[in-house]
Amino acid sequence: MSRFIFLSLFVACTALGELPPSAYETMQSEAPEHLQIQVLRVDIEPGEKESAQEILIMATVEKVLRTASGVKPGDLINISYQLEDRPPGWVGPGQVPILAQGDTHVAYLKKLEKPETYAPAAGAMSFHNF
């Protein structure tokens, strides 16, 4: 019985883990767009599922550090992504944060098919450097 308890505690402690920093560093280095943005507007709408939210951020590009899409400083872009409510004890990578209007952030993004629209490319670390 004590072996079962030890195994259960071990699994519970390791199951709550986040992705390792190296995974986020790889996603950041492979992101097609590495920008500095200023958030102009944040819209939060209900998602397709009851437990989801659609996030749409309008931002201006302040600085281009890397671009595959040709974005330039001064361009207006939209960043679109979805967040899902996660139950207590959920296991897996962190969610992309919701940015605040007026804030300036680094942004690791990938271009979507919709014009001037991008998505986070580095998961929970799409708007922060390591």
N, C-alpha and C positions, 0 to 999 in steps of 0.2 A: 504493500500500500504506500509506503513512504517513497518508493521509486516512482510510482504514479504521480504523487504530489510534486516531487521534484521535477519530473518531466512536464507536468502541467504548468508549473511556475516558469520553467525555462521557455516553453512555447509562448506563454502569455507575455513575457518580458521581451522576447525577440520579435514577436508578431506586431508590436506597435511601432516598429521602426520606419523611418523615413528613407528615401533614397540616399545613397552615400554622396558626399560632396563631389566625388569624381564623376558621377553620372550627370549632375547639373553642370559641372565644368565642361564636360564633353558636349552637352546640348547647347551651351552658350557658345562654345568655339565653332560649332557646326551651324549655328543659326545664320540664315542668309542675310538678315538685317540686324545690325547692331547700331542703335540710335540713342540719342538723348532726346527726350520728349518733354513737353509741358502739357499737362492734362487740362483741356478746356471745358469738357463736359463729360459726365458719367450718367448713363441711363441704365437702369436695372428693370427688367421686365420679366414676367413669368415665363418659364421655359415650356417646352413641349410636354415634359413630365411634370406632375404636381410638385415633385421634390427638386425641381431645377429652376435656375434663374439664367436669363440671357443677359450678358453684360456687353454694353457697347460704349466704348470710350472714344471721344473725339479729341485729338491731340495735334499740336503743331510740332514739327521736327525742328529741334534747336541745333543739333549737331549730328553729322553722319560719320560713324566710325567704320562701318562696312555696309555695303548695299549690293544686293543682286538685282533689285528692281529699279534702281536709278533714282530713288527718292533723294530729295535735296533739302537743305535747311530752308525753313519757311513753308514747306509743304504741309497741308492739312491731311491727316490720315485718320482712319477709323480702325479701332482694334476691337475685335469681336471674339467672345468666348462664352462658354457655359460653365456654371457652377452647379454642383449637386449637393443637396443636404446629405451629410454623412452621419450614420448612427454612431453613438458612443462606442469606442473601441475599434472603430474602422481601421483597417490595415491598408497601407499603401502610401504613395507619394502625396505630398501636400498639395493643396489647391492653389491656383493662381490667385493672388490677392486682388481685391477691388481697390482701385486707386482713387484718390481724392482729387476733386477739382482744384486746380491751381498748383498742384505738386509737380515737381520735376523729377523724372526718373530716367535711368538707363532702360532700354527696351531691347530685348532679344526677340525678334519676330520672324514670321514667315508670311509671304504674300498669299492671299486667297484669290480666287477667281474674280470676285466682285471688285470693281475699280477702287483704288485707294483704300482697300480693306486688308488688314493683317490679323494674324492670330499669334498668341504667345508661342514661342518656340522652345522655351526652356522650363516648362512646367512652373512650379512654385517660385523658381528663381528667374522668371522672365523679366522682372522689373527690379532686380537687385544684382549687384556684382558679388562674387566671392572674394 
